[in-house]
Amino acid sequence: MQKSELTFENAQNGSTVQFQPRRVVLAGYTGRDRATVLKHIEELEAEGVPPPDSVPAMYAGRPDLLQIGGELPAGSGWASGEVEFVLFVTEQGILVGMGSDHTDRSLERDSIDESKVAFPKILSPQVWPLEEIRAEWDTLGLRSWVTQDGRRQPYQSGNLAMIMSPEDLLELVSMSERTPGLVLFSGTVPAVERAPNAGHCEFEGELVRPSGEVIAHCQYTYLASRAS
């Protein structure tokens, strides 16, 4: 399996960062409020999505399926994105970006593991050294929009205080794997409304300060279902 090198911009100083992904981990059910997490699991189970074996849940991704922007084809059925923060372990320390854990929702009902590798995972072109934004961490927001037929609708909104901290997330990965080349997706924030289940769509995700300043963003187009 080829591991493509990724090129990012260090948003702190504008320098170029070359990153070679070695392992991808997609975390799920990572909310700090356990009662809310359990309620969400019950809601998904009612829709036919099997509950995880453990909470939080950790799913394996593929390094060759990481990309910055682009266009995604249809999956087996309905598919949609999830805005998340993303941690990159490097020799120089932890970098933070954001991205979309684009998932095949139809396949998810049969196999969450397979649904997690059905599509590329989209990343922001910007990353930040964790220590540069750690002091303001819980105030940062994650939000996303989906545009279809020229109509741009809010899709998700929340702040990082809703998700486990970077340190706690990294503790979920074994020490032997917590080494340079690790890419860890955080899990997502609540949806404002259901994503479209048909048609061509554009997904936009942002990591923002309370002032509204966007410090990382991703954008891509996708086909919401094979029947579109």
C-alpha positions as CSV (number, residue, x, y, z in Angstrom):
1,M,0.0,0.0,0.0
2,Q,1.6,3.2,-1.1
3,K,1.9,6.0,1.4
4,S,1.8,9.3,-0.4
5,E,3.7,12.2,1.2
6,L,1.5,15.2,2.1
7,T,2.5,18.9,1.9
8,F,1.0,21.3,4.3
9,E,1.5,25.0,5.2
10,N,2.6,25.7,8.8
11,A,0.0,28.5,9.5
12,Q,2.1,29.9,12.3
13,N,4.9,31.0,10.1
14,G,4.0,30.2,6.5
15,S,6.7,27.5,6.1
16,T,6.1,24.2,4.2
17,V,5.7,21.0,6.1
18,Q,6.3,17.6,4.4
19,F,4.6,14.7,6.2
20,Q,4.7,11.0,5.5
21,P,1.7,9.3,6.9
22,R,2.4,5.8,8.4
23,R,-0.8,5.0,10.2
24,V,-4.3,6.5,10.3
25,V,-6.7,6.1,13.3
26,L,-10.3,7.4,13.1
27,A,-11.7,8.0,16.6
28,G,-15.4,7.9,17.3
29,Y,-17.8,8.6,20.1
30,T,-15.2,10.9,21.7
31,G,-17.5,13.5,23.3
32,R,-16.5,14.6,26.8
33,D,-20.1,14.2,28.0
34,R,-20.6,10.5,28.2
35,A,-24.4,10.7,28.6
36,T,-24.6,12.6,25.3
37,V,-22.4,10.0,23.6
38,L,-24.6,7.1,24.8
39,K,-27.7,8.9,23.6
40,H,-26.1,9.3,20.2
41,I,-25.2,5.6,20.1
42,E,-28.9,4.8,20.8
43,E,-30.1,7.1,18.0
44,L,-27.7,5.5,15.5
45,E,-28.7,2.0,16.6
46,A,-32.3,2.9,15.9
47,E,-31.2,3.8,12.3
48,G,-29.6,0.4,11.9
49,V,-26.0,1.4,12.8
50,P,-24.5,-1.2,15.1
51,P,-23.2,0.1,18.5
52,P,-19.4,0.1,18.9
53,D,-17.6,-2.6,20.9
54,S,-16.1,0.0,23.1
55,V,-16.5,3.8,23.8
56,P,-14.5,5.7,22.6
57,A,-14.1,3.6,19.5
58,M,-11.0,3.5,17.3
59,Y,-11.1,2.5,13.6
60,A,-8.2,1.9,11.3
61,G,-7.9,4.2,8.3
62,R,-5.5,4.0,5.3
63,P,-2.5,6.3,4.7
64,D,-3.0,6.1,1.0
65,L,-6.6,7.5,1.3
66,L,-5.5,10.9,2.8
67,Q,-5.8,13.9,0.4
68,I,-6.1,17.6,0.5
69,G,-9.3,18.8,-1.3
70,G,-10.5,17.2,-4.5
71,E,-13.7,15.4,-5.6
72,L,-15.1,12.2,-4.3
73,P,-17.3,9.8,-6.3
74,A,-20.5,8.1,-5.0
75,G,-20.2,5.2,-2.7
76,S,-22.6,2.2,-2.3
77,G,-25.4,4.5,-1.2
78,W,-25.8,7.6,0.9
79,A,-22.5,9.3,1.9
80,S,-21.6,12.4,3.9
81,G,-18.7,14.2,5.6
82,E,-17.8,14.8,9.2
83,V,-15.8,17.9,10.3
84,E,-13.0,16.9,12.8
85,F,-9.7,18.1,14.1
86,V,-6.8,16.0,13.1
87,L,-3.5,15.4,15.0
88,F,-0.2,14.6,13.1
89,V,2.6,13.1,15.1
90,T,6.0,14.3,13.8
91,E,9.6,14.2,14.9
92,Q,9.3,17.9,15.9
93,G,6.1,17.5,17.9
94,I,2.3,17.4,17.3
95,L,0.7,19.3,14.5
96,V,-3.0,20.1,14.4
97,G,-5.1,20.4,11.2
98,M,-8.7,19.6,10.4
99,G,-10.5,17.5,7.9
100,S,-13.5,15.5,7.0
101,D,-14.1,11.8,7.8
102,H,-16.2,11.2,4.7
103,T,-18.2,8.1,5.3
104,D,-20.4,5.7,3.4
105,R,-23.6,5.8,5.5
106,S,-25.2,2.9,3.7
107,L,-22.2,0.6,4.2
108,E,-22.0,1.8,7.8
109,R,-25.1,-0.2,8.7
110,D,-23.3,-3.5,7.7
111,S,-19.7,-2.7,8.6
112,I,-18.4,0.4,10.3
113,D,-14.8,-0.7,9.6
114,E,-15.5,-1.0,5.9
115,S,-17.4,2.3,5.7
116,K,-14.4,4.1,7.2
117,V,-12.1,3.1,4.3
118,A,-14.7,3.5,1.5
119,F,-13.6,7.0,0.7
120,P,-10.5,9.2,0.9
121,K,-10.2,11.4,4.1
122,I,-10.0,15.1,3.2
123,L,-7.5,17.3,5.1
124,S,-7.0,21.0,5.4
125,P,-3.9,22.5,3.7
126,Q,-3.0,24.3,7.0
127,V,-1.5,22.8,10.1
128,W,-0.5,24.4,13.5
129,P,2.0,23.3,16.1
130,L,-0.2,22.1,19.0
131,E,1.6,24.2,21.5
132,E,0.8,27.4,19.6
133,I,-3.0,26.9,20.0
134,R,-3.2,24.7,23.1
135,A,-4.0,27.6,25.5
136,E,-7.1,28.6,23.5
137,W,-8.1,25.0,22.6
138,D,-11.5,24.7,24.2
139,T,-12.6,28.0,22.7
140,L,-11.9,26.9,19.1
141,G,-14.9,25.9,17.0
142,L,-15.5,23.3,14.3
143,R,-18.2,24.0,11.8
144,S,-19.2,22.8,8.4
145,W,-21.6,23.6,5.5
146,V,-23.0,21.6,2.6
147,T,-23.8,23.5,-0.7
148,Q,-26.2,21.9,-3.1
149,D,-27.9,23.6,-6.1
150,G,-26.4,26.9,-5.1
151,R,-27.9,26.7,-1.6
152,R,-25.3,26.8,1.3
153,Q,-26.6,25.3,4.5
154,P,-25.0,24.9,7.9
155,Y,-24.4,21.2,8.5
156,Q,-22.4,20.9,11.8
157,S,-21.4,23.2,14.6
158,G,-19.6,22.8,18.0
159,N,-16.4,23.6,19.8
160,L,-13.4,21.6,20.8
161,A,-14.5,21.6,24.5
162,M,-17.1,19.0,23.3
163,I,-14.4,16.5,22.2
164,M,-11.8,14.7,24.2
165,S,-8.5,16.7,24.5
166,P,-5.6,16.0,22.2
167,E,-3.7,14.4,25.1
168,D,-6.5,12.1,26.0
169,L,-7.1,11.1,22.4
170,L,-3.5,10.2,21.9
171,E,-3.6,8.1,25.1
172,L,-6.1,5.8,23.3
173,V,-3.4,4.8,20.8
174,S,-0.7,2.4,22.0
175,M,2.7,3.9,22.9
176,S,4.3,1.8,20.2
177,E,2.0,3.4,17.5
178,R,2.2,6.9,19.0
179,T,5.2,7.7,16.8
180,P,6.0,10.0,13.8
181,G,3.7,9.3,10.9
182,L,0.5,8.8,13.0
183,V,-2.6,10.6,11.9
184,L,-5.4,10.7,14.4
185,F,-8.9,12.0,13.5
186,S,-10.8,13.3,16.5
187,G,-14.4,12.4,16.1
188,T,-17.0,15.0,15.2
189,V,-19.4,17.6,16.5
190,P,-23.3,17.6,16.3
191,A,-25.1,18.0,13.0
192,V,-27.4,21.0,12.7
193,E,-29.4,19.2,10.0
194,R,-29.2,16.0,8.0
195,A,-26.9,16.0,5.1
196,P,-28.4,15.6,1.5
197,N,-28.8,12.0,0.5
198,A,-28.7,12.6,-3.3
199,G,-27.1,15.0,-5.8
200,H,-23.8,16.8,-6.2
201,C,-22.6,18.6,-3.1
202,E,-19.8,20.7,-1.8
203,F,-18.5,20.2,1.7
204,E,-16.7,23.0,3.6
205,G,-15.2,22.6,7.1
206,E,-13.5,25.2,9.3
207,L,-11.5,25.4,12.5
208,V,-12.2,28.8,13.9
209,R,-11.5,31.2,16.8
210,P,-14.4,32.8,18.7
211,S,-13.7,36.0,16.7
212,G,-14.6,34.1,13.6
213,E,-11.0,34.0,12.3
214,V,-10.6,30.8,10.3
215,I,-7.3,29.1,11.2
216,A,-7.8,26.0,9.0
217,H,-10.3,24.9,6.4
218,C,-11.0,22.1,4.0
219,Q,-13.2,22.0,0.9
220,Y,-14.2,19.3,-1.5
221,T,-17.1,18.1,-3.8
222,Y,-18.8,14.8,-3.7
223,L,-21.7,12.8,-5.0
224,A,-24.1,12.1,-2.2
225,S,-25.3,8.7,-3.5
226,R,-24.8,6.3,-6.4
227,A,-28.4,6.9,-7.5
228,S,-27.8,10.6,-8.1
